[in-house]
């Protein structure tokens, strides 16, 4: 084994982080879409029109006019990422995803406590991240690293404030090869019911302890950007930050590094307010180098 540990640093000084994005030229003038007849649960039917260009084609298409829909009283439903199994995996492409029993619920109906909003009662924090039933720690590590400086998360959202929208619509800015790209999602989330507590919880990343919902909407948008939730089951933490921040990055390994040398490098990047993550290759957690570093 030549690598036992990696630290990836996305450079926060990137100009692409400097300003809120204007996405009006990416949007269509489509009117708000009507709510379904049964607002609390939808069927789990699968469509059968997926192919290897499906995600690319969807990402290139104009997005729904976020600002118009968000200001309306009509509930928004995303026809491109519907609340059914096709948003989890594509059975017609031979995909599958092991999940427990779940139901799709609208966040604005389910999480309507006074503390529930995008940022939560305590504001954006890395502690808002709590991985659920999906192997997307690589993405959540990136989101957590960005959250160390809350403005980096705030800039990702086109929503003008932290309140949950009546229309149930959210728009998040990502980057594709360094080019800004906006993903619009509705607030339908896969949830599980706990009969003991008589409460629902999200199937994947949990709602923050302070009621914050920004992680679940970024997670949903990230899944849509990649096709579906199963497509973000495993990945590269550095790629997650580059997608969310549009920043260049570096990767370091310390298989042959000393504790002092590693600490010096961490201090250097921390003083620059770079976005840092650490991880181990799969199956390597039992291995350490001469200094006891994983």
Buried (B, 14 or more C-beta within 10 A) or exposed (E): EEEBBBBBBBBBEBEBBEEEBEBEEBBEEEEBBEBBEEBEBBEEEBEEEBEEEBBEEBBEEEBBBBBBBBBBEBBBBBEBBBBBBBBBBBBEBEBEBEBEEBBBBBBBEBBEEEBBBBBBBBBBBBBBBBBBBBBBBBBBBBBBBBBBBBEBBBBBBBBEEBEBBBBBBBBBBBBBEEEBBBBBBBBBBBBBEEEEEEEBBBBBBBBBBBBBBBBBBBBBBBBBBBBBBBBBBEBBBBBBBBBBBBBEBEEBEBBEBEEEEBEEBBEEBEEEEBBBBBBBBEEBEEBEBEEEBB
